[in-house]
Amino acid sequence: MKKPAHKHAGKRKDEKHRTKYTRLICGAIACMLIGAVIFSVLHMQRRTVPPVKVAEPIEIQPQAIMPGDPVYVTVNATGTPSAILWDAKSVPIFHYAGKTRALLPVSFNEKVLAHTVTVQFVGGGAMTKDVRITPREKIEKPLGIPEKLGGNTQAAATTLVNNLARENAVLNAVHTEPEPLWNKTFRYPLTDVFVTDPYGYGRQTVNQSIAHKGTDFRAVIGTDVHAMNRGIVRIARPFTVYGNTVVIDHGLGVQTLYMHMSELRVREGDVVELGTLLGKSGDTGYVEAAHLHISVKIRGVSIDPMTFMGFFTPKISDADQGL
Ligand SMILES: [Zn+2]
């Protein structure tokens, strides 16, 4: 008589199992349904409430400006601008992507922290925007003079400073076209971008302090160096301190400088396009190790190349809106 009892017990066990599995399956389905509902609600919210970008009538980049930074002014206000002024001084304007703009430099030694941008419109009327400059933290770093330039001696330091003055005089005299020669966004000169030395600190050599007015990028000797935008090659020759150097004039006072190169593949007077191969990076001139030094000038003032490139790099907020 034990058999049926066993049978019943087995049946109950089976039922128990089935119930357990049914519960588990139901639970899983419920979870999936709840997940799907949450997902679609979130998705609907995202679709029905797009991110709102309120364009300021006068847009200023970067948000925090330091001495040595470039400033990018974009006029979003309706109306046709006739002039853009920094304090009371008119700056060159240009049109890009359907808007009136201006690029201007803030000197590395700027002491005045409060400025005003004024936009004047055709037919009268003007708008202003106050701009504050944030003081730059002062950083000093020791830097030895390479043996090939005389080593760390007083005489070598004097020669270095004299050579620098002579080479800077050549670079400062480079002609610029009054109109922009570029019609596409700027790009980095290297495919792989890694900054080894940023813009803006003082380099202490023997008894001289030389401000680093550019950005150093990691580059082994022989790395391809590309034109950051369309322009005319004004300089493609060797210098004692700057090594093999290329200077491209992009017009409107904007110039990009590529230094310490091992090989030059362009000649003075060449018109180069965005991305044209200029040559190969190297370790010529005043360097401790191979790298690519980039300077960006706006009307003779060397500004921070990374701040400049920030104007042309798509932002996360732009990507959100499919810009
Ligand atoms: Zn450098």
Residues whose N, C-alpha, C, O or C-beta is under 5 A from the ligand:
A	BS01	ZN	G214 T215 D216 H293
